[in-house]
Amino acid sequence: MMKTYTYDDSNLKVFKETERVSLSPFMFVCIIIALVGYGLLTLYSASYDEALRNGLPPAYYFIRQTVFALLGFVSLVAIRFIPLVWIRKAIPLFLIFSLLLMVLTLVTPFGIERLGARRWLQIGPLPSFQPSELLKVSVILYLSHILSKPKDELGSDWVTLLVSAVVVLLSALLIVLQRDYSTTLVFLLVALALLLAGGIKLRYLGMFSVGIGIPAIIFLLIEPYRIRRVVSFLFPSIDPTGLNWQVLNSLKAITAGGLFGKGLGNGTYKLGTIPEVQSDFIFASLAEEMGFVGILVFFILFAGFAILGFRTANHHLARSRKFTALASFGLTFMIVWQALVNLAVVTSLLPPTGIPLPFFSQGGTNLFMILCECGLLYKFMVADEKEMERNG
């Protein structure tokens, strides 16, 4: 006897959604390649004068960033083939490893201090890197891991929040001890967003926020230079040649770009007018040389990245795969949030924070870890359905 199959609207809806999501990986990879390529071109143009002033070859920063980009793409491909069950089992070890690297940076001769901040670690012939970049990813994965556990395994919301709070606060403390306060704030906001997405009740999160908010305000007020930075931001005319110099010239560079920009390599504000233009203020150089059209391309690429990342989270949430849903949300949110904070600083909506622009700012560790995060997102997009059902 022949079997009969019944199709209804729900079948069609699931089919269409599956078909639509199946197109995401190719689009996602294209966007990542475009962002990295655009970032490298912008970095080369923004950094060659800085390299020459430091007695380095003009392409020094570009070549260094390209090496990290290639290593990042290799990692992206490698992560694609790691079984999800291995990834989940390795998460606690990855977190412990990241915390140990943070401690090594603070208390051993391997830690490198630059401009009064001890944030870099160099072991043997390996290039220096920032362990905090690894820590941010490991905490997102760990929170996604424990928040996705069944209640009978972990306990009540209080237990989940307590475990999460210990991990988050310990990580934040280590970042603060490295004098990386801006990264600490971004990290805490991402962690709170992930806890909220993970189902922790608002009243518990409110108590947690108050518990970390009051010490943060006190910490802000005991350092005079932080107060000066906030006052200078609120009243720019008080200090136009001091703390506001970068931001004011950044705005001038953005407006100087016009519709089509001055052309790649033809910007003038990067020639010493904007300090660290190849790092935190690289968007100003992009706007000056690429103009409104270049800015539009930038936002289209980032919007595409955000849409595909959050859609991946929603795709897994609809199928009750809480770990991959939370991890996709957390990784996407962290990259997008960092970009928004950087753009807010460059356009004078926030005081200077030192947060780099993902894919664009100079910083090999940052680019490498972003591409590893993209590798995880890509993994969640293309992983086999059976593997996801067992471990997602």
GIDAJO-V105994 format. One line per field, one symbol per residue. phi: phi as a letter, one per 30 degrees, with the letter a starting at -180 (. if undefined). A space follows every 10 residues. Layout:
BEGIN
phi=???
END
This chain:
BEGIN
phi=.ddccccbdd eddddddddd ddddeddddd dddddddddd dddeddcddd dddciceece dddddddddd dddddeddde cdeddddddd eedddddddd dddeddccdd dccbhicccc bbchddddbc dddddeddde dddddddcdd eddcjdeddd dddddddddd ddddddddic ddddddeddd ddddddddjd dedddddddd dcdddddddd ddcedddddd ddddbeddbd ccddeedddd dddddddidc idjejcdcdd djdcdhddcd cddddedddc iddddddedd ddddeddddd ddddedddci cddddddddd dddddddddd ddddddcicb debidddeic ddkddddddd dddddddded dcededdddd bd
END
